[in-house]
């Protein structure tokens, strides 16, 4: 926003800094060990989020010539189809056809003068100023007033508004409204003016032209820029900085006027002409170009946001820093905003091999290793990202799931299907796969113990990698399924799996009973904080302290159930990754909640709006989130690697409360001129719309209202932007509206509207007194009448009571007898119905659901999958050589084997699975939310349980096994198709030797 001598901008900046300092006081705890007033500066330009608007989402035109912000906080945009006012929630277009109509839709420039008044000019030379009621006052043009586009406006220290006309000279509007025109003097190329001018502290007018710089002295003399300034030929234009300094831009160079000299500050060749400039509150310089995007020069050196990346290939016409520090860009291709966010990101665009990141690790040399769906990458200290080949035969499909560094500084890399790679200095040294005894696939966790041994978590339990071989862990009670997390804490090995959490101390395994405090089954991460170990699960966080588990989950304030990894920073925060963003909780709150001293935690959830490249962080891989030695947080997500500096948290969180404005008042859905009229009729429904003029996260701003004269205290409204009152009693009222940023303080300067409710005719005091007297007379007459009637009725009732009492007693006894008989009959019928229903849906021999019940449940799952992508698998199980059991031992033994098999399968299958007997020796297992790999793993675990059972039907030596065929639902599968694929797989298992699981 261009202002005279920068006075308004400086005043606003001082107000913002004062509010920042005041609102920082309650946030000091965020920066323990750091200076509360020395927050880090702005992030690199690559970490800014760029938001864009165009005619598709509310703008009347995609070419924006100018941007301004008024003192109350509104943003204004100049387009060729009218002026646009923005409040953070939506655009309001003001054009010739609107209620606050303009004289022409082609807006040339916007200007907020030192008194906070908004001026507007158009392509026909009209000049308007907005009045307090929102209407526009236009100056009457004189005969010498050019009917031409007003390029630019600026006000001098004498409150004279100067106008720069396209192809003409200068105009001046004096404080008394008088207009004065100054034609281009000889030798001064004002006809070739560029839409930029500035007025310095001495009231000199600096005008940019296509043929050099023109300067008008306060006494009216014109001259070109002195030769001693040594400015290039051609386009030169000025910029007035917030501190009052004049800057000059010419031919890819930027100068600052100091002591009458043009001091070169930046030379940026190859960018063409600069078309816009801004000095922000941090002192950084922003430059817009003709078609090369945006350049920032400052604390991070020279940075560039090129055209075509996000910005269009066109002119940057205007730049503005709003009250919240965001940078607004008006371009020929739309409106853009660059805003600081807490999180930055690295993606394939920055050099990653793939955007799907699964694990991140910083080694002892400070190198950052990144594993994901595209393989393995390394980031060196200069930020350069390079792929690291692992020598896999399947390099194109290599997916890295886990990383670990051993005591020698070597890197260990776990993959999805290619086993484990051992690297030294970034070069493969050894490989562990099926040939070395490592089960194939799903190495989701690696850890190095205190003795230097490397442990790998596989889909079939834990394995130790040593001397080129993988040896399975043999300790009793060791998890045998998919391992999802490993950690070496205080000499013990902490093991997380889909079966829960266990701790290996020496050769003894302790299983942690996670199911009791909350029902967790899958464990995704361990983190030691102080003397405690925090466990991330599918039911929130668990704290392990001195052998005791406590839980902090959804019921205790966490906004999600499943969390992947907890990382503690240096400022007392716990950062928690999840599928729905990264959570931040104060560690002291987390501990107090786990202790039971606090009912719930307050968790801040960060999403794409806070700079995350994706809200979906990744779990079941490790490390999924880390804190580097420099204190920065790094999180693996489904769309790239996210990073945040917790030291910048106060800068991000500490924002002054946004200003609030009342925008609209309606009476019974009719617009009401609330700015000009304050007396309202009684009995109407009053709806007041308000908005906080905050633009960074407007959807998170909280509101509260108080109607003085009715409310005793403030009423919080959440994110609601309107309040309604119905049937307010007569009287004087003041509506106050306040707002607060997420987690911030409420604004002390509330929006207010004072109004009066007029009484209706029946609310007047004389009318009410007369009505009261009439009502009292009526009540007295009614009282006398009712007393006489009551006395007569009491006499009649006394006679009837004696007569009816005997009849009622007899009827009550008969009804009780009938009711008792009816209840007994209903109970017998209910028992018979329950028996018939159980017989129709339950297998009489095994007690399992029968084929009819199974078919009903399968039909529901097929319908759900067809509607919404529901995932499930089907397994068909058949007891091997069952006929031989019947023929050898008798059918009674065969029946006992069927019942015992059903019991083993029911105990070891998941609670959510449906196990049914289809007939004979055939069973079916329906597995909701399970893919083919999980279904196969479960069937193999069930086979192991059946093999381990001894003394089937009480007969020593009798061995029972079963074969299984599994199939996962595919889009478009019918019941017959799904059953056929599972049955074919079962047949393969039978034909290939039995006691096998095959996939269909």
N, C-alpha and C positions, 0 to 999 in steps of 0.2 A: 504494500500500500504506500503510495507516494504522498508525503505530507510536507507542508511548509517548514523548512529548517529542521525537519525531523522531530518537532516538539511533541506532537501527539504520540508518535511511536516511542519516544523516550519515556514519556509519562506512563504509557501502558506497560513498557518493559519494567519500570521501577515498581509499579503496582504488582506485576506478576512475580517479580523477585521477592517483594515483601511477603506476598501470600505464600510463596514457596518456603521461605524461611519459617513463617509461623506454622505452616502445616507440617514442617519437617520435625517439629519438636516431639510429637508422639511416635515418630518412626525411628528414633535414635536406636532403639533396640535392634533394628534390622542391620546395623552396621557396627557390631561389637568389634572392638579392636581397630576401627577405622575412623577417620575424621568425619563427623556428621555433616560438615559443610564442604567437604572436598569430594563430592561424587565424581566418578569418571565422566568425561565429556561424551559427546555424541558417538554413536557406533560408526563403523565404516559404512560407506554409501551402499555397499552390497547387502548390508543387513537391514536396510530400510524396507518397509512394506509399501508397495505402490498400489493405491486404490484408483479406480478409473470410473468415470461416468461419461455417458454420451446421450444422444437423443433416444437411445433404447431404454434408458432408465430415468427419464424425467427432464433432460435438458431440451429446450426448444430448438437448439442449433449446436453443431459440433465445433464451431469456431468461436473461441473465447478471447476477446481483445483485452479485457482488464478484469482485475479482482480487487475487492476492497472489503474491509471488516469494520463495522460501525461500533461505537463504544458499548452498546448493549450486548454485542457479541455476534450479531448476524453476519454471515458472509454474503457478498453480492458479486454477481458475475455479469459481465457485459457481453451480450451475444448479438448477432444480426437479426434475431427474432425476439428481442425484448431483453429487459433486465430480469435477472433471476435472483431470488432471495432463498438462502439455504439455512435451515435451522438444525441440521444434523439428522432429522427424521425424514425430510422431504423437500422438494423444490417448489417454490411459489413463483410462477411466471407473471411478470407485470409487463403488459404490452398494450397496444392501442385498444384492443377489444375487452380488456379487463376493467374491473370497477375502478381501480386506481390507474386509469389509462394514461399512456404516454402519447406524445405527439408523433413519435416515429419509432419503429421497432429496431432500427439499426443503431445500436448503442456504440458510441465512439470511445468514451472513457468514463471512469468512476473516480471519485475523489472524496476523501474524508478530511475536512479542514481541521485546523487546530482546535476548533470549538466542538468537534465531534459531529458536525453536520455532513450529510451525504449529498454530494452533487453528482449530476448525471448530464452527459451531453450525447447528442445523436448525430447521424450522418447529414442532417439538414441544418445543422448549426444551432439547434434548440438547446437551451440551458435550463435545467430544472434543479430544484432542491427539495428534498423530502421534508415535510412538516411533521410535528410530533404525532398527529393523528394518522400518519401513513400516506396522506395525499401529497401531491406534487405541485409546487408553485413554479411557474415558468416566467422567465424574463421576457418582456416585450422587446422584440428586435427593432432596432432603429434602421434607417435607410443604409447606413454604412456598416451594419452588422453583416458579415459574409454568410451566405447560405451555403455553408460548406462544413464538412466533417471537422469537429473539434478533436484534434489529436490528443491533447493533454491539458491538464489543469494544475495550477499550483497557487498557493496563497502566500503573500509576503508578510512581513512583520507589521504592516499597516492595515491588515485585513483586506487587502485588495486581491481579488481573484483574477489571475491571469489565464488567458485562453490562447492555446496554440492552434490556429486554423490550418487545415490541409491546403497547400497551394496559395496561402495568403499570409498575412502578418499576424500580429498579436492583438488580442482584445483584453480589456481590463474592466471588471465590474467593481465599482467602488462600494464602500460600505453603505452609502446612501442609495444604492441601486442604479446609479448612473453608469452608462456604458461609454467606453472610450476605445476607439480603434486606432492601431498603429500600423500603417502600411509598411511593406518591406522597404527599408532604406536602400539607396544605391550601393551595390557591391556586397550586400548581405544576402545570402541565398535562402531566404526564408521560404520562398516558393517550393524549395526542395527539402523542406523540413522532414525530419524523422520523428515518429511519435514519442519523443522523449525530451523533457526539459526539466530544469531544477532551479530553485531559488536559494542562494546561499544566505549566510547570516548577515551579510552586508546588503541584502536585497538585490544582488546582481542576478540577472536571469540568464541562465546557460541553456542554449537551444542546440539540439543536435540536428545536423543536416547531412544530406548526401555529399555535400561539398565542404566538409569541415565543420568546425565548431563556431557558433555565433554567440556573442556575449552582449547583453544590454546593461549598461551601467545605471545606477539609481538616478542619475541626472538625465537619462534619456539617450545618451550617446551609445551607438552600436559600433562594434569592431569584431574582427575575427580573432581567433586564438593567436596569441603572440607566437612569433617564430621560435622564440627561445624554448617553448614547450616541446618543440621537435616532435610534433604529432604526425602520424602518417597522413597521406592525402586520401581523400574520399570520405567515407562515412565515419563521423565521430559523434558520439552522443554522451550526455552526462547522467550520472546517478547520484542522488542525495542519500547518503547513508544515515542510519538512525542517530549517529553521533554528530551529525552536521557536516561531515566531510564530503567533499565533492570528488567523485571518481569519474574517470573518462575511459570510454571503451572505443577502440579503433583497430581494425585490421588484425583481429586475433590477439590484441594486447590490452592489458588493463593497467591504468595509471591511477595514482592517488595524488590529489593536489595537496601539497605541503609547502607552506611559506611561499606561495605563488609559483611553485614549480610542479611540473607533472612528473612524479616519481614512478618509474616502471615497477610494477608489482608482480605481474604474471605475463609471460609470453606463451601463448598456446597456439602455435601454428597448425594449420590443417583443419581448423574448425570453422573457417569462414567467418561471417559477421556474427557478432553477438547481438541478440535482440532483446534480452531482458537480463536484469541483475538484481541480486538481493544480498544484503549482509544480514545474517541471522544473529540471534542473541548470543551465540557462542563465538561470534566474530568470524565465522566461516563465510566465504564468498560463493554464491551460487550464480551461475551464468547460463542463460538460455541461448540457443543458437538458431540459425535459420533452418537447418535440416539435419543437425548432427547430435541432437539430444541435449543433455544437461551436463554441466561440469561443476564440481565443487572443489574449491581450493581452501585448505585449512589444516586442521590438526592431523589429518590422515594423508596429507600431501594432495596431489592432483588426482581426483577421482572422476569417473565419467559414467553416466547412464546413457548409453547410446540409443539413437533412434532405431526403431525396429525391434528392440528387445521388449520393451513395454511401451515406450513412448512412440507416437506416430512419426512418420517421415515428413515432418512439416515444421513450420515456425513455432517456436516457443514465444508467445506474445506477452506473457505476464508471469510474474512470480510474487508470491506473498507468503510470509510467515504469520500464522494465526496466533492467537493468544495462548494456545497450548503447545506451540513450538513445531507444529506440522508445516510442511512446505507445500503450498498449492501451486499448481502449474496450469496456466491457461494456454492451450495450444490450438492449432488449426484442426486438430483431430479429436478434440474432446477435453475434458477436465480430469486432472490427475492430482493425487495427493501422495506425498512421501512422508511417512511418519515413522518415528522411532518405535521399535518393538523390543521386547525383552529377549526374544529368541532370534538367532540367525540360523542359516542353514547352508548345507553343502549338498549338491545334487550332481547328477550326471553332467549338468551344464558346467559345473566347477571341476570336472575331471574324474568323478567317481565312475567305477565300472558299471554300476547299476544303482537305481534309486531305492531299491528295497534293501535297507540296511538291517542286519540282524545283530551284530556285535561290534563293540568298539573297545580298544585297549590302548593305554599309554604305557610304553615300556620304560625300562630304567634309564634309557638314553633320551627320553622325551619324544620319541617317535610315536605318532598316533597310527594305530593299525585299525583298519575298517573292513569288516567282513559283511557280505550280504549276498543277494541273489546274483550279482554280477561277478562274484569272486572276491579276491583279497586286494585291498589298496593300502598304501602308506602315505601319510602326510608328514612331511618334514617341517622343521622349524619355520621355514619361510612360507608355509601354507601351500606349497606345491604338492599336488596329489598325483601319485604314479601307481599304475597297476603292478601287482606282484605275481608273476607266473608261478604256479605250483607244480607244473610238470604233469598234470593229470591228463589221462587219455580223453577224458570227457570235459575238457577245459571250457567249451562253449556253454555247458550246462552246470558248471561247478557252482555250488551254493555253499557259502561259509556260514556256519551256525555258531561257532564258539572259538575263543581265543584265550591263550594263557602264555605267560613267560616263566621260564624255569630259573633256577638259581644261577645258571651260567649265562643268562641273558638271551637264551635261545627262545624262539617263538614256536608255539604249538597251535595248530589250526585244525579245528574239527569241522567236518562238512556234512552235507545232507546224505550223499550217497557214496562219497569217495573216501571214507575213513578219516584218518588223522595224518596230517603232514607235520614234519619236524623241520624247522627252518633255522639256519644260522646266517646272520648278516643278510637276511632277506633272500637267501638261496636255499632251495630244498635240500635237506640232508638225509631224511629217511621218510618212509611212508608205512603206515599201518592200515591194513585192510583185511579182508576175509582170509587171505593167504597167511597172514600173521596172527590169525586167531581172533580178530576183531569183528564182531557182528556188523554186517553192512548197514549203513544208513543211520541217520538221526543221532549224530554225535553233537548233542545240544549243550554240553557242559564239559569243561576241562579244568583241572586244578592241580597245583603242585603242592605236595605236603611238606612238612618241616624237614624231612629227610631227602628231599629232592625228587621223590617219586612222582610220576605223572599219572593221574587218574582220568579216565574218560568215561563220561556217562553215555551209554548207548541205549538203544531201544530194548535191549535184553539185559539190563542191569549194568553194574559197574565193572570196569576192567582197568587193570594196571598195565601201563606200557613200560616195558623194561627190556633192554638188550635185544631189541628188534622183535619182541613177541608181545602179544596182548594176552594177559592172564585174567580170567574172571575172578572177582572177589568171592571168596568161599565162606565168609563168616555167616553163622546162623542168623536168620531173620533179615538177611540183606534183601533190599528191594530187587525184584527180578524183572520189572516192567520198564517202561520208558523213563529214563532219568532226564530231568529238566533243569536241574540246578545243582551246583557243587560249590563248596567254600571250605577253605582251610582256616579254622578259627581256634586259637588257643591249643594247637596241637591235635585237634579233633577234626574229622572229616564230616561236614554237614551235607546231607544228601536229600535233594528234593526230587520228587517223581509224581506221576499221576496217581500214586498210591499214598501220598502224604510226605511226611518229613521224618528222617532218621539221622542219628549221629553215630559215627563209627569212632570208638575210642579203643585203640589197640585192636583186639580181635572181638570186641563186644559191640553189638549194635543195639542202640536204644531207640525205640520208636516213639515219636512225639504224638500224643493223642490230640491232633488238631480238630477232630470231628466233635469233641465235646464242647469247646467254647464257641462253635459257630458253624461246623459242618464243612470245613475246607477239605478238598480232596487233592487238588493239584497245587504244587509249590513251584514258584518261578524264580525266587531269589532269596539270598541271605545277606545281611549286612550287620556288622558289629558296630554299635554306637556306645562308647563307654564300656560298661561291663555287660551290656545287654546285647542280645542278638535279635534283630527284627527279621521276620519271615514274611515274604510277599506271596499271597495265595489267591485262589479264586473266590475267597470270602474275606478279602481285606488283609490287614496286617496283624501278625501275631508277635507278641514280645515274649522272649524266653529269658527269664531272670531267676537264677538260683533254682533251676528245676521246675519252675512254675510258668505256665502259659496264660497270657491274657490277650484279649483281642480288641482291635479298634477297626470297625467295619462300617457297613452302610448304616447300621442303627446308631453308631456313634459319630455320624457327621460326614464320613467319607462319601463323596457323590457317586462312587462306582463300587461295584463288587470286586471285580478282578483287577489286581495291581501286580506289576511285574518286578519292579526294583525300587528300593529306597536308597537314596544317596543323601548324606548329611553334609551341608556346606560349612563354611567357617563362621557363619553369622547366626547360627542357631536355627536354621531352616532345614526341614526334611523335604526333599524333592522326590516325588513318587510318580513313576511312569505307569501309564495305563492305555487301554484301547480308546479312551475318550479324553485324551489330553494329558498334560503333565500337571500334577497336583503339588501345591506347596502348603506345608503345615508347619507351624512353629513347633520345634522339638519339645519345648517345655509343655506346650498344650498336649502334644501326643503322649508324653510321659504321664501327665496328670490324668488324662482320660484312661490310659491303661491302668493307672493306680486306682481308679474309681473316684478320684478327687474332683473330677470334672465330668459333666454329663456328655459333652460332645466337643469335637474339635471344629475349628473354623478352617475350612480348606479352600484355598484359591485354586481355581482350575484354569489352566492356560491352554488355548486352542489356536487355530489358524489366525484368529484375530490378534493374537499376541506374537505372531511371527513364526509359529510352528509351521513347518512345511507340510505336516500332516498331524492331525490329532491322534492318529493311530500309532502309538509306540509299539515296539515289538517285544514279545516275551517268549518263553520257552527257548531262549538262547542266552549266551552269556559271554562277556558282560553286556547287559542291555542298556546300562547307563553308568557313567563314571564321573568322578570329580578329578580333574587333572591337577597336577602339582601347582599350576598357576591359579587354582581356585575356580576355574570355569567348569560348567556342567555340560556334559555331552550325552545325548540320548539318541538311540537308534529308532528310526521310525519307518513306516511303510513307504515313504516318499523321499527319503534322504536322511542325512545326519543333522540333527538339531543341536544348537549350542546356545548357552546363556551364561552371562557373567553375573553371579549373585551380587557382586559389588555394585552393579548398576541398578539393582532392584529399587533402592530409594529414589533414584532419578526417574524410574519408570512408574513407581507407585505414587510418589508425592506430587500430586497435581492439585492446584487450587480448586475449590468447589466451582462448578460451572455457574455462570449467571443464568437466572431463570426469567422468562418473560411470559406474560399472559397474552395469548394470540387471538382468542376468539371467545365470545360469549353468545349463547343462544337461549332464547326463551321459547319453550315448547317447539323446538326445532326451527325457530326463526332467528335469523341473524339480528343481533342487538348492538346498537352503536355505543358500546360500553365506554369508549374513551371520551365521548361528548355528553353522555347522559348517565347519571348515577342513581336516578330514582326509578324503581321498578314496581310494577303492580304486584300485589300479593296473589298467592294461589298458583303461580306459574312454576313450571319445571325449569330450573336454571342449570345449564351445562356450561362449564368453564374449561376451555382447552388451554394448556400451558406446555412449555417445553424448556428444557435446559439447553443452552447453546454450547454444548460440548460435542466435539466431533471425533475424538479418537475412538471411544467405545460408547457411542450414544445408547446402544441397546442395553448397556449395563448400568446406566445412571439410575439412581434411586430418587424417589420423590416423597415429600411429605407436605401436608396442608394443615392449616389451622384457620377456622372461621371464627374470628374474634367476635364475640356476641353470642356464640353458640357452643363452640368447643372449648373445653378447659385446658387442653394440651394438644400437641401436635399428633396428627394421625399419619402413619406411614402408608404410602400407596404403592410401594414396590416400583415397578417400571410403568405404572399407569400414568398416562399423560392427560387425563381429564378427571374432573370431579363433578358430581351432580347433586343438586339440592332440590327437594320437592316440598312445597308448602311451608316455606320459612315463615315464622310469625313476623308481624310488623316490627320494625326497629332498624337501627343502624348497625352495619356489619363491615368488617374488614377481612378480606380473604388474603392470607399469606401463603406463598408457595416457596418451598426451599428444596434444594437438590444436593446430592453428594455423589462424588465419583466412587467406583467400587472400592470399598474398604477405607474411604476417605471421610473427612469431616463434613458436616452440613454447612451450607453457605449461610453466612451471617446476614447478608443483605438479601432479604426475601423479596420476590415479586409481590406486589400488593395491589388490591383493588378495593376501594371503599365505595359502598353503595347503601341505599336505603330501600327497605321494603314498605310500600304504602299499604295501609290497612284496607281491607274490603269493607263494604257497607255494614256487614254484620259484625265487623271487628271494631267499629267505632264505639267509644265509651258510652255515649248517650243511648245508642241502640242496644248495647249490651245490658245497660241498666233497666231499660223498659222491658226487654225480653226476660230479664231475670225476675222482675216483679210479677209478670204474667205467669211465668213458670211456677213461682212459689204459690200463687193462688190456685193454680191447677193442681199442684201436688197436694195442697191442703184438702181441696174438695175430693180428690181421688182417695186420699187417706181416710176420710170419713166414710165414703162409700164402701171402700174395701173392708173397713172394720165391721160394718153392719153385715156384709155378706159373709165374712169369716165366722161370725157368731152363729148365723143360721146354718152354715155348712158344717160346723163342728157338731152341732146337735145331730144332724143326719148321719154324719160319719160315725159317731159313737154307736148308733144303732147298727149300722152296717158292719162295723168291725167285729162285733160278737158273732154275727151270722156268717160272715165270710171266713172267720178264723178256723172254724171246724172244717169247712170244705177244703180250705187250703192245706190243712194238716193231712187230710186223707189223700189229697192229690199228690202231695210231696212224697208220701210213703210209696204210692204206686209208681211214681216216676223213678224213685231210687231203685226199686226192684227191676224195672224195665232196663234202666241204664246199666245195672250190674250184669244182667243177662246179655245185653248188646256187647259190652266190653269183652266178655268171655268168648262170644262168637267171633268177634273181630280178631282176637288174639290167635284163635285156632286157624282162621283163614290166612292170617299173616304168616304163621309158621309154615303152612302148606305151600303158600306162594314162594317163600324164600327157598324152600326145599326144591320146588320145581325149577326155579331160576338157576339155582346152583347146579342141579343135574344137567340143565340144558347148556351150561357154559363151562363146566368143569369136568376134567377127565376123572372118571371114577376110581381108576387104579392109582394114579400118581398124585392126584389133587391139583395138578397143573391146569391152566387154561387149556380147553380143547380146541379143535380146529375151528369151530364156529366162532369162538371168542377171538382166536388169532386172526381169522379173516376179517372181523369187524375192525380190530385195531389196525391191521395192515391197510384197510381201505381208508381209514382216517389219515394215516401218515401219507398215503399216496395223494390224497386230496390236498393236504397241507403243503406237500412238496410242489405240487402243480401250481398252487397259488403263490407261494412266497419263497421258493428256493429252500424249503426245509430239507435238511440233510439227514439221511439215515442209511443203515445197511441191514442186510438180511443174511442169516446163516442157517443152513439146513444141516442137521447133525444126525448121523445114523450109526447105531451100535454095530461094531464089526462082529461078524460070525454069530449073530444072536440066535439063529436057528440051531447052531451047534449046541448052544447052551440049553435050549429047550429039549433038543433030542438027547443030550447027554445026561442032564440032571433033572429034567421034568419041567413042565410048564409052571409049576408053583415057584421053582427057583428062578425061572425066567421072569415071572412077575416081580419077584423080590429084587432082581437085578434092575428092572425098569424103575421101580420105586427108589432104590438107592441112587441110581444114576440121576434121576430127577432131583433128588436132594443135593447131590454134589454140584450139579449145574446151577441150581437155584442159589446156593450159598455163595459160589464164586463169581456169579455174573453181577453186573452193576444193578443198583437199585432201580435205575430208570429203564432197564431192559425188560422185554417181555419174553418169557420162556414158556413155550407151549408144546404139548404132545400132539402131533398130527395123526398118529396112529401107529400100531405095531411098535417097532423099535426106532421110529423116526421122530425127531424133535425139531422145533424151529426156534430161532433166537432173533428177535427184532431189536436192533440197536439204534436208538435215536441219537442224533448229533454225533454220529461216528462215521468216519471215512473208512475206506477199504483197509488201510494199514491198521487202524485201531481195531476194526472188527477181526482181522486176522490175528492180531496180537492177543485179543481176548480169547479167541477160540484156542489158540496155542496154550494159553494159560489154563484154560479149562481141561484141555487134553492132559496137561501135566498133573492137574489135580486128580483126574480119573486114573491116570497111571499109578499115582502114588498110593491109592486106596488098596488095602489088603482085605482078605476074607470077605469077598462079595457073597452075600446071602448066607454068611456063616460057613462058607466052604473054603478051606485052605487051598491055596494054589490057583484058585479061579482068577483069571486075569481078564479085565474088561477094557476095551479101547473103543474109540469112535472116530469116524471120518467126518469131515465137515467141508461144505462148499459155501463160500461167502460171495456176496454181490452187493455193490453200492448202487443206490438209486441214481439213475441218470434221467436227465430231462426227457419227458415224453414216455417214460417206462409205464407200461400197464402192469396189473397184478400178474398176469400170465407171463409176461416177458421177464419180469424180475424173478419170479419163481423158477422160470425155465433156466435163467443164467445161473442161479444158485444151485439148481438140480444138476445141471451139466457139470458145474465145478465139483459137486459131491461125487458124481459118477467118476470124474477124473481121479479124485482122491481115492476112491475104492479100487479103481482099476490099476493105480500106480503103487499099490501096496498096502493101503489102509493105514489108519492112525495118522492121517495127513490132513492138512488144510490147503485147499486150493481156491483160487479166486476166479470168479466168473464175470 
